[in-house]
Amino acid sequence: MSKGYGTTFGRSSRRRILRLAGGGLTMAVLGAGLTGCEDEPTTDGESSAPPRGASPEDGKAPDDGQAPKPLWTRTTSAKTYGDNDELVAVGGVVIASGAPLAALDGATGAERWSLEGGAIPGAPLLLGGDGSGTLYLASGAYDGSVVGYDPASGKETWRSHLGKEYRQPRPVAVDGEQVYVIAEILEADGSSRTNVIAALNSATGKLAWKEQRDLGTQQNGVHAAVQGRYLVYTDFKKNLTVRDTATGKQVWTQKTTKTSYGPFTVHQDLVIVPQGERLQAFALSDGSQKWSLQAERFAAFSEPAVLDDVLHIADSGRTLWAVEPRTGKKLWQSKDLAGTGTPIPRQFVRAGGTLYGATDLDKQGGIHAFDAKTGALRWTFNDGSGDHHAWLVATDGKHVFALHGKKLHALPA
């Protein structure tokens, strides 16, 4: 095993700990930065080094091996910790978690709207319904509210308040009917030793149900997803838990073999969770294991994503996998990153026939573009800044948005 393989996975774990430790109020270790958004020209002199392999033809998809030149680049107010839900593209705008929270026009990079207070650092940006509806945020005023906004205009459309006996409710998942939040339960002396998970009606804001979690569980470190009647979440205590979305009652819970620092994925009736060298799929109904994949020795799986009915995941041995999510059958494996020395992708989006993967803390990683049918590496985009932040990626189908520190780049899809 080479040194690089192990350090890639280790950086991911530390990034998760830092991100979630800072989620309560603020986090100075990654830096506060510029506020607002300012236009910047996309010239070769913009950064200390030009994007690796940049094409001279602005706005055109390049040949394989050449990264495209950005259509536009902006400096943002982003305060991100590398989680996949801190950059979203919806309704013609792209939004990065920050204060103020600003929405930029996807085509031009011009600011559409700005929200003072913005998003709480470490809290997710959640889109309701089919992904084109309400944007749900924990209130930047720290007043115990959860607020919904129209992502196209920035106007408030919904608000809910869990109650004075709870502190810092933050949304963790949303479906077509409810917003699911976790909040600390306040003691008489203002301290908190327990937390609650609750469902808020996305039409009225009224409380649908709430359930106290076990003593020793934490508010931070939770990743969640909704699939039909099941709310699924993991935490730093190695818990994999499923609740009924109608009642909040626990359907089942079990201990994972490894601490889950990043997102899992759900597909149809399965929840698929990386567990170090193993990738495991469990039935949502009862937690029984349905299939399992084994990485090479000493290689650890990163974070999975199901796109167009294909499960994509990378391991720290720099292998990219495409898997049939219902059965665990391998569709293809790509080792094109094995000789590059760059970090592996840990967040994926797809546009057309290209799979885009964003890497972890930058050691000349960036956005990898792969052929979605074969896994062949087409190009890697890096802005040459040397910023230590993780890369984040989002797409609206026409553009691929790459966030690195406070720089947001729009690439042609």
N, C-alpha and C positions, 0 to 999 in steps of 0.2 A: 504494500500500500504506500503510495506516495504521500508526502507531507501535505500536499495541496488538497487531497481528498478529505482528509480528516478536518482540516481547518475550515473548509467550506461549510460543513455541517455545524461545526462549533460556532462559527460566526452567526449562523442562523439562530441558534439557541440564545446566544447573548443578545442578539438584536431583539428577540421576542421579550426577553426579561426586561431590557431597558425600555422597550416601547410600553409594556404593560405596567411597569413600575411607575412610569411617568404619567399614566393615564388619569390619575386622580385629580391633579390640579395643573401642574406644569412641569417641564423638564428642561433644565438648563444645560445638561450635558451634551445635548445635540445642538444647542444653540437656538436663540430666538432669531432673527433675521429681519429682512426688509418687510415692510408692510405695504399692502397695495400691490398693484401690477403696473409695470412700465414696459413700454414697447422697446424692443431691441432689434436691430437689423440682423438678418441672418447672413453675415459676411464671414469670410474665412478668418478675419481678425477678431472675431467675437470672443473666443476663448484662447487659453494658452496653447492649445493644439486643435487643429481642425478635426471634425468627426472622422473616425477611421474609415477609409474607403469611400468617402463622400463622393457622390456623383456630381458632375458639374451642371447637370440638367435639372434645375429647380422644378420640383413638383411632378417629376416623372419617375415611375418605378424603374429602378436600375436593373442592369443585368445581374445574374447571380455573382456573388463575390464582392459586389459594390453596395455599400450602404447608401440609402438616399440622403440627400441634403434636406434639412428641415424646411418645411413650407413657412413656418414662423417659429420663433423662440421668444418666450417672455420670462421675466423675473417675477415670481409670485410671492405670496405671503405664506407659502406652504410650511406647515409644522407637522411633519409626518415621521413615523417610526417604522415604516417599511411594511405595514400590513396591507393586504390586498384591497381593503375597503376604504382606503384613504384617497382614492382617485376614481372619479366616475365621469362617464360621458353619456349624456341623455338630453333629449329635446333640443339638439343643436348647440349645446354648450358642454364645456368640460370644466369640472370643479375639483380642486385639490383642497384637502383639509388644511385649514389655516385660519388666522385672525388678522384682518377681516377675512371672511369667507367670500371669495370672488368667483363668479362664473364668467368664463371667457368664451367668445364665439368660436366654435370649432373650426370654421373656415378661415377666419382672419386673425384670431387671437385678441380681438378688441374686447374690452370689458363690457359685459352685458348688465351686470348688477354686482353690488357688494353689500355684505351684511356685517355690520359692526358686532364685535363679540365673537362671531364666527363659530367654529366647531371646537369643542373641548379637545385638547391634545390627547391622542390615543383613542378617542371614541370614533366609531365608524360612521361613514356616510351611507345610509341605507335607503334604497329606492323601493317604494311600495308597488304592489300590483305586478304588472307585466314588465316593470323596469322603466316605464315612461311616466309613472305617476308621481306621487308625493316623495319629497326628500325628507327623511326623518333625522333629527339631530337631538342630542342632549343639549339643553339650553346653555349657551355661553355665558349667561348671567348667573349660573350656578344657583338658581332659585328653585330647583327641584322639578322643573318643567321638562317635558319632552315636546318638541315643536316640529310641525310639518310645514314645508315650503313648496311652492311651485318652482321646480328647477329652471323653467324657462324665464320666469320673471323675478324670482326671489321673494315673492309675496307670501306672507304667512297664510296658510290655509287650514291649520289644525293645531290644537294645543291640548295637552293633558298634564295633570298634576297628580302624582301618586298619593301625596299626603305629607303633612309636616313631620310625621314619625319616621320618614324615610329620607335618606340622604343620597344625592348624586345618582338618581336613576339614569341609566343609559341604555338606549335601545341596542339589542343584540341580534334581532331577527325580525322579519316582517313578512306577512302574506297578504292576501286580498282582503282580509277581514280584521286582522289584529296586528298590533305592534307589541313585541315582547321585550321586556326590560328587566334589568337586574339592578337592585338598589340595596344599600346598606340599611339595616334596621337600627335606629338610634336608641341608645339607652338613656336613662334619666340624667346621667352625668355628661351626655354628649358624645360618649364613646360608642363603638360598634363592634360586636363580636360575631354577628350573624348577618345574613343577607336574604333577600327575598327575590323570587322570580315571579313576574306578573305579566298579564296580558291586558292591553288597553284596546278598546274598540276603535278601529281606524275611521269610523264615521262620526262617532259621538265623543270620543276621548274618555268615555266612562270605563271604570275598572271592570273587566270581565271575570278575572280570577287572580288570586295570588297564593303562592305556596312558599313557606319558609324552607330554605335549603339547610342541609345538615350543618351542625356546628363544626367549624374547622374549614369549611369551604370559603372561598374568597370571591369578592366581587370582580376583581381583575383576573385576567388570564382565561376568560371564557370566549370560545368561538361557537357560534350557533348557526343552525339552518332549519328551515321548515320544509317538510314534504308531506302534503296532504294533511292527515290528522295527527302528524307527528312533529313535535319540536325536539330537535337533537342538539346536544351541546357537549363540549369537552372543557376541561379546566386543568390547571397546574397540579391538581391533586390526583391525576391519573384517572379521573372519572369520565366515563362515556355514559351519558344519561339520555333517555327518551321520555318525553311527557306527552300526554294527550292534549292537543291544542284546544279542545272544547272545555275541558275541566281543569287542566293543570296537573292532574294526578299522574304520578310516575308510572310509566308502563314497564320499564326495566332500567337497570343501571348495572354496570360492571367496571372493574378496574382494567385499565389498559396496561400493557407491559412496559411502555415508555411514556414519559411526560410529553404531552402534546403542546408544542409551542406555536403551532401554526394551524391554518384551516384544514379541515377535512372536506369531503364532498358527499352529497347524496344523489342517488340516481334511482328513479322508480321506487322499488321497495327495499333498497339497500343503502347503508351508510358505509363509506369506504374511508379507512383511516390508516395513515402511515404509522408504522410501529418500528422505527429503526430499520433493520434489515428486511422487515416484512411489511407487506401491504395487505391489509385484511378487509374483507367485506362482510358485514353483518346484516341480518334481516332486521328491518325496522320494527317488525311486529313482536319479536321475542328475543333478539340479540344473538341468535344462533349464527355461527360462522358459515358463510356460503362459499367463499373461496379465499385463497391466500397466494401471494406471490413472494418469492425470495430473491433479493438482490445478491450480487456477488459478495463474497466474504469481505467484511469491514466496510462495505458500502451501505449508506443509509438513504432511505427514500426522503425526498423533499415533499412539497405540497401538491396534491392532485387537483385536477380540474377536468370536468366532463364538458366537452364542446362538440356540438354536432354529433352526439351519441358516441363519442370516442373519449376514453379516459387518457389524459396526458399526464405524465409524471417523469421527473428526472431523479437520478440517484447521485450520491456523492462520488461515485466512480466515473462520473461524467457520461453516463448512458441515459439517453432519452427513450422513454417507453411510450408506445401507443397500445392501449388495452381495450378489449371489448368489456364494458363495465358490468354487464349482466353475468358474465361467466368467468371473467379473469383471463380469458384467452389473449395471448400476445398477438397483436396485429403486425407490429414491427418494432425493431430496436435500432437506434442510431447511435454510433460512437464518434460522430463527426467532431464533438467537442473534446475528445480524449487527448488530442495533441495540441490544443490551442492554449492551454494554461489559464483559460478564463473561467470564472465561476459558472455554476450550473443555473439554469432558469428555475425560479420558484413561484412564478405567477405566469399564467398563460391567457391569451386571448386569440381569437381567430378571425381573420377577414379574408374572404375569398378562399383561395387555395393556399394561403400562408398562415402558419402558426407562429405567433410571436411570444417569446419568453423573456421576462424581466429577471435580471440576476440580483443577487444579494449585495452586500456591502462592496463598493466598487474597488476592484483591483483589475481595472481595464475590462470589466464585464460590460454590461449595458443591456441593449435589446437584441436578442438573437432572433433571426428570421429563418424558419425552417419550411421546407416543402411539407404540407400537411399530409400528403399521401405516403411519403417515404421517410420523412425525418431528415432529409439531406439539409445541411446548413447552407443557407443562401448568402447571408451577410450578418455582420454585427455592427450595430450603431453605438458609438460612444462619443460623448461630447468633449472628451479630452480635458475635463475640468479637474479630475483627480479627487472630486468630492467623495467623502467616505460613505455617504448615505446610500441606502438601497435604491434600486430602480423600481419604479412602478409603471404599469402599462394599462391602458384602456383604449377602447375603440368604439367609434360610431358607425363602422362599416365603410366609411369613406376616408377616414384618417386614423392613424395610430398615434396616440398621445403618450409620450414618454416623460415621466417626471423624475428628475435627479436632483436631490436637494431642493433648491428653490428655482431651478431652471425647468420650464415646461416646454417641450419640443413637440411640434405637430409634424408627423411624417406621412407621406402618401401611403394609403393602404394598397 
